[in-house]
Amino acid sequence: MLSQTDRAYSILKSRIVSLELPPGAILREEELMGMLGLGRTPIREALQRLARDDLVIIQPRRGMYVAEIGVTDLKQIFEARIPLETWSARLAAERITDAELDRLENIIDQVDQEPAGAGFIRALMESDRQAHAIISEATGNKFLIDGVRWLYDLTSRIWKLTPDPLAGATTIRQHHRDLLDALRARDADRAECVMRQHVLDFWSTVRAQV
């Protein structure tokens, strides 16, 4: 069962990543307490954790707000994602279970059932998030899992802020299929190569829109 701090952290992070709380939004403890129905201590502890995640800025005597996203941040996020995620893909090819492969295939297939429009965009984003999570979890390395999740949350905000979140959708879906094939074949070199191209292509798509 989640502690009150964990609950506050989970809810606030979800709202920040989904842009319900957009970059620059001012965060007031009293308002968050009323919004979540929680006390000051779990809210404060959750905000401190979010600050460590680079999702919240805390300035003593000046207040707290949702972190902005700058061009320099984008570049550094993707520079970190490339080695982390390619190594995760390589290890996953060696360690992933059949059950995890089936989960991965299922979430990839679900996108095909969505009609064009906002529903498809949400489904594609969720499919991509889960694909990266499954691959990192398959490594069994908690540091890789945490690192991939952290950087992906930062990337997710960027994706949602782009003028055309569907740009590159066809390539993303093909990469998902290629990753699945490489992982099923236990081909570590191929999995690493596809993941590298996947992250690089996504970075190029985002960079062209900011």
C-alpha positions in Angstrom: 0.0 0.0 0.0 1.3 3.4 -0.9 2.3 5.8 1.8 0.8 9.3 1.7 4.1 10.7 0.5 4.2 8.1 -2.3 0.6 8.8 -3.3 1.3 12.6 -3.4 4.4 12.0 -5.4 2.7 9.7 -7.9 -0.3 12.0 -8.5 1.8 15.1 -8.8 4.3 13.5 -11.1 1.5 12.2 -13.3 0.0 15.7 -13.6 3.3 17.3 -14.4 4.2 14.7 -17.0 0.8 14.9 -18.6 1.0 18.8 -18.6 -2.1 19.1 -16.4 0.4 21.1 -14.3 2.3 22.8 -17.2 5.9 24.1 -17.1 6.1 27.3 -15.0 3.0 26.5 -13.0 3.3 27.8 -9.5 2.9 25.2 -6.8 1.4 26.2 -3.4 1.4 23.7 -0.6 -2.0 24.8 0.7 -3.6 24.4 -2.7 -2.0 21.0 -3.2 -3.2 19.9 0.2 -6.8 20.7 -0.7 -6.4 19.2 -4.2 -5.1 15.9 -2.9 -6.7 15.8 0.5 -3.3 15.2 2.1 -1.4 16.9 4.9 1.5 19.3 4.6 4.3 16.8 5.4 3.6 14.3 2.5 3.0 17.1 0.1 6.3 18.8 1.1 8.2 15.5 0.9 6.7 14.7 -2.5 7.7 18.1 -3.9 11.3 17.5 -2.6 11.4 14.2 -4.5 10.0 15.9 -7.6 12.7 18.5 -7.3 15.3 15.7 -7.3 13.7 14.4 -10.5 14.2 17.8 -12.1 10.4 18.2 -12.5 9.9 20.9 -9.8 12.1 23.9 -8.9 12.2 25.0 -5.2 13.6 28.4 -4.5 13.8 29.3 -0.8 11.7 32.3 0.1 10.5 32.6 -3.5 8.3 29.6 -3.9 8.0 26.5 -6.0 7.0 25.9 -9.6 7.0 23.2 -12.3 10.3 23.1 -14.1 10.5 24.7 -17.5 12.0 22.8 -20.5 14.9 24.5 -22.4 16.7 23.6 -25.5 19.9 22.9 -23.5 17.9 20.5 -21.3 16.6 18.7 -24.4 20.0 18.1 -25.8 21.4 16.8 -22.5 18.4 14.5 -21.9 18.9 12.8 -25.2 22.6 12.6 -24.8 21.9 10.7 -21.6 19.2 8.5 -23.0 21.2 7.1 -25.9 23.8 5.2 -23.9 21.4 4.2 -21.1 18.6 2.9 -23.4 20.9 1.2 -25.9 22.6 -0.7 -23.1 19.2 -1.6 -21.7 18.1 -3.0 -25.0 21.3 -5.1 -25.3 20.8 -6.5 -21.8 17.1 -7.1 -22.4 17.9 -9.2 -25.5 19.8 -11.5 -23.2 17.4 -11.5 -20.2 13.9 -10.8 -21.3 11.3 -13.5 -20.5 8.6 -14.8 -22.8 6.0 -13.2 -20.7 7.6 -9.8 -21.0 7.9 -10.3 -24.8 4.2 -11.1 -24.9 3.4 -8.0 -22.9 5.5 -5.9 -25.3 3.8 -7.4 -28.3 0.4 -6.7 -26.8 1.0 -3.1 -26.1 2.4 -2.6 -29.6 -0.7 -4.3 -31.1 -3.1 -2.1 -29.1 -2.1 1.0 -31.1 -3.3 -0.6 -34.3 -6.8 -0.7 -32.9 -7.0 3.1 -32.3 -8.6 5.4 -34.9 -6.8 8.5 -36.1 -7.1 11.5 -33.7 -6.4 12.3 -30.1 -7.1 8.8 -29.0 -4.4 7.5 -31.4 -1.9 10.0 -30.1 -2.5 9.0 -26.5 -2.3 5.3 -27.4 1.0 5.8 -29.3 2.5 7.7 -26.4 1.4 5.1 -23.9 2.7 2.3 -26.1 6.1 4.0 -26.3 6.2 4.6 -22.6 5.4 1.0 -21.8 7.8 -0.4 -24.4 10.7 1.5 -22.8 9.6 0.4 -19.4 9.3 -3.3 -20.3 12.7 -3.3 -22.0 14.4 -1.6 -19.0 12.6 -3.9 -16.5 13.8 -6.9 -18.5 17.4 -6.0 -17.6 16.7 -6.7 -13.9 19.0 -3.7 -13.1 17.2 -1.3 -10.8 19.6 1.6 -11.7 18.9 1.2 -15.4 15.1 0.9 -14.6 15.1 4.1 -12.5 17.3 6.0 -15.0 15.2 5.1 -18.0 12.0 6.0 -16.2 13.4 9.3 -15.0 14.7 10.4 -18.4 11.5 9.1 -20.1 9.3 11.3 -17.9 11.3 14.3 -18.9 11.1 13.4 -22.5 7.3 12.7 -22.3 6.7 16.4 -21.4 8.7 17.5 -24.4 6.7 15.2 -26.7 3.4 16.5 -25.5 4.5 20.1 -25.9 5.5 19.7 -29.6 3.2 21.3 -32.2 2.8 18.0 -34.0 3.1 15.0 -31.6 2.2 12.7 -34.5 5.3 13.6 -36.5 7.4 10.5 -36.9 4.6 8.2 -35.7 5.1 5.7 -38.5 8.8 5.5 -37.7 8.1 5.0 -34.0 5.7 2.1 -34.7 8.2 0.5 -37.0 10.9 0.8 -34.4 8.7 -0.9 -31.9 8.2 -3.8 -34.2 11.9 -4.0 -35.0 12.7 -4.0 -31.3 10.3 -6.8 -30.6 11.7 -8.9 -33.5 15.3 -8.3 -32.2 14.4 -9.2 -28.7 12.5 -12.3 -29.7 15.6 -13.4 -31.7 17.8 -12.6 -28.7 19.9 -10.5 -31.0 21.6 -8.0 -28.7 23.5 -6.2 -31.5 20.3 -5.6 -33.5 18.3 -4.6 -30.4 21.0 -2.1 -29.5 21.2 -0.7 -33.0 17.4 -0.3 -33.3 17.1 1.4 -29.9 19.9 3.8 -30.8 18.1 4.8 -34.0 14.8 5.0 -32.3 16.1 7.6 -29.7 18.1 9.5 -32.4 15.2 9.7 -34.8 12.9 10.9 -32.0 15.4 13.5 -31.0 15.6 14.8 -34.6 11.8 15.0 -34.8 11.5 16.9 -31.6 14.4 19.2 -32.4 12.8 20.2 -35.7 9.8 21.5 -33.8 11.4 23.5 -31.1 
